[in-house]
Amino acid sequence: MKFETILITGGTGSFGNQITYHLLNHTDTKKVIIYSRDEFKQYKMALKYKHNPRLKFMLGDVRDEKRLVEAMHEVDLVYHAAALKQVPAC
């Protein structure tokens, strides 16, 4: 199966950056969508990849179901890399 559109939740993190690099440089994926809460990191990533037209950005939080469903519209594959940096102890 060919994945034309891929969504990466938490895409501005270390794993997200690595998988984005791989997808843009070693596959013919048509669109990579970075979904994250950090607008500044998205901006830095856009600069890093020289505003590659295959790379799209979407601000959002994985805890926002409506926004996440919107992000997943017509997506073939999701890499779920979003995480909270601190999880409170029970």
KOLMAR-719736 format. One record per residue: residue in one letter; chain; x, y, z of N, C-alpha, C, O in turn; residue number from 0. Coordinates in Angstrom, 2 decimals. Layout:
# KOLMAR-719736
NODE, A, A, X, Y, Z, X, Y, Z, X, Y, Z, X, Y, Z, NUM
...
END
This chain:
# KOLMAR-719736
NODE, M, A, 0.84, -1.18, 0.00, 0.00, 0.00, 0.00, 0.88, 1.25, 0.00, 1.89, 1.31, 0.70, 0
NODE, K, A, 0.49, 2.21, -0.78, 1.23, 3.46, -0.88, 0.55, 4.51, 0.00, -0.65, 4.73, -0.11, 1
NODE, F, A, 1.34, 5.14, 0.85, 0.81, 6.17, 1.74, 1.12, 7.54, 1.14, 2.28, 7.97, 1.15, 2
NODE, E, A, 0.11, 8.20, 0.63, 0.32, 9.50, -0.01, 0.30, 10.65, 0.97, 1.02, 11.64, 0.80, 3
NODE, T, A, -0.53, 10.53, 2.01, -0.64, 11.59, 3.01, -0.40, 10.98, 4.39, -1.08, 10.04, 4.79, 4
NODE, I, A, 0.57, 11.55, 5.11, 0.93, 11.03, 6.43, 0.82, 12.16, 7.45, 1.30, 13.27, 7.22, 5
NODE, L, A, 0.19, 11.85, 8.56, 0.06, 12.78, 9.68, 1.00, 12.34, 10.79, 1.05, 11.16, 11.13, 6
NODE, I, A, 1.73, 13.30, 11.36, 2.60, 13.00, 12.49, 2.14, 13.85, 13.67, 2.33, 15.07, 13.67, 7
NODE, T, A, 1.54, 13.21, 14.67, 1.17, 13.95, 15.88, 2.44, 14.14, 16.69, 3.30, 13.26, 16.74, 8
NODE, G, A, 2.57, 15.29, 17.32, 3.81, 15.58, 18.04, 4.97, 15.69, 17.07, 6.11, 15.38, 17.41, 9
NODE, G, A, 4.67, 16.14, 15.88, 5.65, 16.15, 14.80, 6.84, 17.06, 14.98, 7.83, 16.92, 14.26, 10
NODE, T, A, 6.79, 17.99, 15.92, 7.93, 18.89, 16.12, 8.92, 18.35, 17.14, 9.95, 18.97, 17.40, 11
NODE, G, A, 8.63, 17.21, 17.73, 9.55, 16.59, 18.69, 10.68, 15.86, 17.99, 10.79, 15.89, 16.76, 12
NODE, S, A, 11.53, 15.21, 18.77, 12.71, 14.56, 18.19, 12.33, 13.43, 17.24, 12.90, 13.33, 16.15, 13
NODE, F, A, 11.39, 12.57, 17.64, 10.97, 11.48, 16.74, 10.29, 12.06, 15.50, 10.56, 11.62, 14.38, 14
NODE, G, A, 9.42, 13.03, 15.71, 8.72, 13.65, 14.58, 9.68, 14.25, 13.57, 9.47, 14.12, 12.36, 15
NODE, N, A, 10.72, 14.90, 14.05, 11.72, 15.48, 13.15, 12.45, 14.40, 12.36, 12.70, 14.57, 11.16, 16
NODE, Q, A, 12.78, 13.31, 13.01, 13.50, 12.24, 12.33, 12.64, 11.56, 11.27, 13.11, 11.31, 10.16, 17
NODE, I, A, 11.40, 11.27, 11.59, 10.53, 10.61, 10.62, 10.20, 11.56, 9.47, 10.06, 11.13, 8.33, 18
NODE, T, A, 10.07, 12.85, 9.76, 9.83, 13.84, 8.71, 11.01, 13.88, 7.74, 10.82, 13.88, 6.53, 19
NODE, Y, A, 12.22, 13.92, 8.28, 13.42, 13.91, 7.44, 13.40, 12.69, 6.52, 13.64, 12.81, 5.32, 20
NODE, H, A, 13.12, 11.54, 7.09, 13.11, 10.30, 6.30, 12.03, 10.37, 5.21, 12.30, 10.05, 4.05, 21
NODE, L, A, 10.84, 10.77, 5.58, 9.73, 10.81, 4.61, 10.01, 11.77, 3.46, 9.73, 11.46, 2.30, 22
NODE, L, A, 10.56, 12.94, 3.78, 10.80, 13.94, 2.74, 11.99, 13.59, 1.85, 12.03, 13.96, 0.68, 23
NODE, N, A, 12.96, 12.87, 2.40, 14.19, 12.59, 1.65, 14.29, 11.19, 1.07, 15.13, 10.94, 0.20, 24
NODE, H, A, 13.46, 10.27, 1.54, 13.62, 8.88, 1.11, 12.33, 8.22, 0.65, 12.32, 7.01, 0.40, 25
NODE, T, A, 11.26, 8.98, 0.53, 10.00, 8.40, 0.04, 9.37, 9.37, -0.95, 9.79, 10.52, -1.09, 26
NODE, D, A, 8.35, 8.88, -1.63, 7.62, 9.76, -2.55, 6.27, 10.16, -1.96, 5.32, 10.46, -2.70, 27
NODE, T, A, 6.18, 10.17, -0.64, 4.98, 10.63, 0.05, 4.63, 12.03, -0.45, 5.50, 12.90, -0.52, 28
NODE, K, A, 3.37, 12.23, -0.80, 2.96, 13.52, -1.37, 2.79, 14.62, -0.34, 3.07, 15.78, -0.61, 29
NODE, K, A, 2.31, 14.23, 0.86, 2.06, 15.25, 1.89, 2.38, 14.69, 3.27, 1.95, 13.60, 3.63, 30
NODE, V, A, 3.14, 15.47, 4.04, 3.44, 15.15, 5.43, 2.86, 16.27, 6.27, 3.23, 17.44, 6.11, 31
NODE, I, A, 1.94, 15.93, 7.16, 1.28, 16.93, 8.01, 1.86, 16.82, 9.42, 1.82, 15.77, 10.04, 32
NODE, I, A, 2.38, 17.94, 9.90, 2.91, 18.02, 11.25, 1.83, 18.61, 12.14, 1.38, 19.74, 11.93, 33
NODE, Y, A, 1.41, 17.84, 13.13, 0.35, 18.26, 14.04, 0.97, 18.41, 15.43, 1.40, 17.43, 16.03, 34
NODE, S, A, 1.01, 19.65, 15.92, 1.59, 19.87, 17.24, 1.04, 21.16, 17.84, 0.37, 21.94, 17.17, 35
NODE, R, A, 1.33, 21.35, 19.12, 0.84, 22.52, 19.85, 1.79, 23.71, 19.76, 1.41, 24.82, 20.12, 36
NODE, D, A, 3.00, 23.50, 19.29, 4.04, 24.52, 19.37, 4.25, 25.24, 18.03, 4.92, 24.74, 17.13, 37
NODE, E, A, 3.67, 26.42, 17.93, 3.75, 27.20, 16.69, 5.19, 27.60, 16.35, 5.57, 27.59, 15.18, 38
NODE, F, A, 5.97, 27.95, 17.36, 7.35, 28.36, 17.10, 8.19, 27.20, 16.56, 8.98, 27.38, 15.64, 39
NODE, K, A, 8.00, 26.00, 17.13, 8.73, 24.83, 16.62, 8.29, 24.50, 15.19, 9.10, 24.05, 14.38, 40
NODE, Q, A, 7.02, 24.71, 14.90, 6.55, 24.49, 13.53, 7.24, 25.47, 12.58, 7.64, 25.10, 11.48, 41
NODE, Y, A, 7.36, 26.71, 13.00, 8.03, 27.73, 12.20, 9.49, 27.35, 11.94, 9.97, 27.43, 10.81, 42
NODE, K, A, 10.18, 26.92, 13.00, 11.59, 26.51, 12.85, 11.71, 25.30, 11.91, 12.65, 25.21, 11.13, 43
NODE, M, A, 10.76, 24.40, 12.00, 10.78, 23.22, 11.13, 10.55, 23.62, 9.67, 11.18, 23.07, 8.77, 44
NODE, A, A, 9.65, 24.56, 9.45, 9.40, 25.05, 8.08, 10.68, 25.65, 7.50, 10.99, 25.43, 6.33, 45
NODE, L, A, 11.41, 26.40, 8.30, 12.68, 26.97, 7.84, 13.71, 25.88, 7.57, 14.41, 25.91, 6.56, 46
NODE, K, A, 13.78, 24.91, 8.47, 14.74, 23.80, 8.33, 14.54, 23.07, 7.01, 15.51, 22.70, 6.34, 47
NODE, Y, A, 13.29, 22.86, 6.63, 12.98, 22.13, 5.40, 12.68, 23.08, 4.24, 12.09, 22.68, 3.23, 48
NODE, K, A, 13.11, 24.33, 4.39, 13.02, 25.34, 3.33, 11.62, 25.44, 2.73, 11.45, 25.55, 1.51, 49
NODE, H, A, 10.63, 25.42, 3.61, 9.22, 25.54, 3.21, 8.85, 24.54, 2.11, 8.17, 24.87, 1.14, 50
NODE, N, A, 9.32, 23.31, 2.28, 9.03, 22.22, 1.34, 7.52, 22.15, 1.10, 6.75, 22.05, 2.06, 51
NODE, P, A, 7.08, 22.19, -0.15, 5.63, 22.18, -0.44, 4.93, 20.88, -0.03, 3.71, 20.85, 0.07, 52
NODE, R, A, 5.68, 19.82, 0.21, 5.08, 18.56, 0.66, 4.80, 18.57, 2.16, 4.10, 17.70, 2.68, 53
NODE, L, A, 5.34, 19.56, 2.87, 5.23, 19.63, 4.32, 4.17, 20.66, 4.71, 4.24, 21.83, 4.32, 54
NODE, K, A, 3.19, 20.21, 5.47, 2.10, 21.07, 5.94, 2.09, 21.06, 7.46, 2.54, 20.10, 8.09, 55
NODE, F, A, 1.57, 22.13, 8.04, 1.54, 22.25, 9.49, 0.13, 22.52, 9.97, -0.65, 23.22, 9.32, 56
NODE, M, A, -0.19, 21.95, 11.12, -1.49, 22.16, 11.72, -1.31, 22.27, 13.24, -0.77, 21.37, 13.87, 57
NODE, L, A, -1.76, 23.39, 13.79, -1.71, 23.56, 15.24, -2.85, 22.77, 15.88, -3.98, 22.80, 15.40, 58
NODE, G, A, -2.53, 22.08, 16.94, -3.57, 21.34, 17.64, -3.00, 20.49, 18.75, -1.79, 20.29, 18.87, 59
NODE, D, A, -3.90, 19.99, 19.55, -3.58, 19.16, 20.70, -4.30, 17.83, 20.53, -5.48, 17.81, 20.18, 60
NODE, V, A, -3.62, 16.73, 20.75, -4.26, 15.42, 20.57, -5.41, 15.20, 21.54, -6.22, 14.29, 21.34, 61
NODE, R, A, -5.50, 16.00, 22.57, -6.62, 15.88, 23.50, -7.87, 16.57, 22.98, -8.95, 16.45, 23.57, 62
NODE, D, A, -7.74, 17.30, 21.87, -8.87, 17.98, 21.24, -9.38, 17.09, 20.11, -8.90, 17.15, 18.98, 63
NODE, E, A, -10.36, 16.26, 20.43, -10.84, 15.25, 19.50, -11.33, 15.85, 18.18, -11.02, 15.32, 17.11, 64
NODE, K, A, -12.08, 16.92, 18.24, -12.62, 17.54, 17.02, -11.49, 17.99, 16.09, -11.54, 17.75, 14.88, 65
NODE, R, A, -10.50, 18.64, 16.65, -9.37, 19.13, 15.84, -8.55, 17.96, 15.28, -8.10, 18.01, 14.14, 66
NODE, L, A, -8.37, 16.93, 16.08, -7.62, 15.76, 15.64, -8.33, 15.04, 14.50, -7.69, 14.62, 13.53, 67
NODE, V, A, -9.63, 14.90, 14.60, -10.41, 14.29, 13.52, -10.27, 15.12, 12.25, -10.15, 14.57, 11.15, 68
NODE, E, A, -10.30, 16.43, 12.39, -10.11, 17.33, 11.25, -8.73, 17.11, 10.62, -8.59, 17.07, 9.40, 69
NODE, A, A, -7.72, 16.97, 11.45, -6.35, 16.76, 10.96, -6.22, 15.44, 10.22, -5.41, 15.32, 9.30, 70
NODE, M, A, -7.00, 14.45, 10.62, -6.89, 13.12, 10.03, -7.70, 12.94, 8.75, -7.68, 11.87, 8.14, 71
NODE, H, A, -8.40, 13.98, 8.33, -9.22, 13.89, 7.11, -8.34, 13.56, 5.90, -7.38, 14.27, 5.61, 72
NODE, E, A, -8.67, 12.50, 5.21, -7.97, 12.03, 4.01, -6.50, 11.68, 4.25, -5.67, 11.79, 3.35, 73
NODE, V, A, -6.18, 11.27, 5.47, -4.83, 10.83, 5.82, -4.75, 9.32, 5.68, -5.67, 8.60, 6.08, 74
NODE, D, A, -3.66, 8.83, 5.09, -3.49, 7.39, 4.87, -2.80, 6.68, 6.03, -3.02, 5.49, 6.25, 75
NODE, L, A, -1.96, 7.41, 6.78, -1.19, 6.80, 7.85, -0.91, 7.85, 8.92, -0.65, 9.01, 8.60, 76
NODE, V, A, -0.97, 7.44, 10.19, -0.67, 8.34, 11.30, 0.49, 7.77, 12.10, 0.47, 6.61, 12.51, 77
NODE, Y, A, 1.50, 8.61, 12.33, 2.55, 8.31, 13.30, 2.18, 9.09, 14.55, 2.19, 10.32, 14.54, 78
NODE, H, A, 1.86, 8.38, 15.61, 1.46, 9.05, 16.84, 2.68, 9.21, 17.74, 3.11, 8.27, 18.41, 79
NODE, A, A, 3.22, 10.43, 17.75, 4.43, 10.71, 18.53, 4.18, 11.78, 19.59, 5.12, 12.23, 20.25, 80
NODE, A, A, 2.94, 12.18, 19.76, 2.62, 13.22, 20.75, 2.71, 12.63, 22.15, 2.32, 11.49, 22.40, 81
NODE, A, A, 3.21, 13.45, 23.06, 3.32, 13.02, 24.45, 3.36, 14.24, 25.35, 3.81, 15.31, 24.95, 82
NODE, L, A, 2.90, 14.06, 26.56, 3.04, 15.11, 27.56, 4.42, 14.97, 28.17, 4.85, 13.86, 28.50, 83
NODE, K, A, 5.12, 16.07, 28.34, 6.48, 16.00, 28.87, 6.50, 15.60, 30.33, 7.43, 14.93, 30.78, 84
NODE, Q, A, 5.50, 16.02, 31.07, 5.44, 15.66, 32.48, 4.09, 15.04, 32.77, 3.04, 15.61, 32.46, 85
NODE, V, A, 4.12, 13.89, 33.36, 2.90, 13.21, 33.75, 2.87, 13.22, 35.27, 3.77, 12.67, 35.91, 86
NODE, P, A, 1.84, 13.83, 35.86, 1.80, 13.90, 37.32, 1.69, 12.51, 37.96, 1.06, 11.61, 37.41, 87
NODE, A, A, 2.32, 12.36, 39.11, 2.26, 11.09, 39.84, 0.87, 10.90, 40.42, 0.20, 11.87, 40.79, 88
NODE, C, A, 0.44, 9.68, 40.49, -0.89, 9.37, 41.03, -0.89, 9.44, 42.54, -1.92, 9.21, 43.17, 89
END
